[in-house]
């Protein structure tokens, strides 16, 4: 027990000194499990997050918009692969991670269980959903686990482009016809509250926050991140000329922040539990795509084995 305590003390001291924990370093089992849960959930979210927007690639209003959306969806696939690779450094296989997602054991962001009904939804996802993601992910560039932090650096660069792309879609529509602006308002009305839920429950109701903050897996609390997002988004909404769907949203001079209404956490719990508008549809689509792509994985494995055999034969 004394040795374990000594390891834990050195581990925490390294974190307190802002040094990165690497895959070969000693770490508490609870730290490893926390990382596997968080990074794999992040990876699953990137992969499942391709589905709501991929649905609109063939229906984008112009070639320019289609190319940009296609590039964005491909980026999300790449982000998922970076994050699966980071998770694998913790001693879990990718097959196991995928099985956990498909069986419903693993979670992904609740936001992707809402439907995309119109083209303006694609803009709202870029502006609000990617905006919320960036608010969280920029802080994760300084997370204590090295492979995760390094993956986040590139992901954040690409996500910032995604947000600008979404905002540009909405700005163009808001400067278009009255019907287009109404469409934007409808999308924002539907995506605003789910975007605030993305940061997770309030700190007092979050079972993982305190320990994750101590280990610097997370750098800021759920409530701090949510407040920063609201403060950033309100002026952007004013530029668009739309109204955020919260009658209690008001700048508080004494706090120096915007006050906002109570989030419907029962809706959040229902969606996380699998009872959202698109939970079953999203999971079925993921499983179907994985099964239909099995021949590609088998062909790649066979080719890799063939090249390995050739390499060994040439050495012999």
Secondary structure, DSSP 8 states (H G I E B T S, - for coil): -HHHHHHHHHHHHHHHTT--B-TTS---HHHHHHHHHHHHHHHHHHHHHHHHHHTTGGG-SSHHHHHHHHHHHHHHHHHHHHHHHHHHTTT--HHHHHHHHHHT-S---GGGGS---SHHHHHHIIIIIHHHHHHHHHHHTT-SBHHHHHHHHHHHHHHHHHHHHHHHHHHHHHTS-HHHHHHHHHHHHHHHHHHHHTT-S-GGG-SSHHHHHHTTSSSS-HHHHHHHHHHHHHHHHHHHT---S-TT-EEETTTTEEE-----HHHHHHIIIIISSSHHHHHHHHHHHHHHTHHHHHHHHHHHHHHHHHHHHHH-
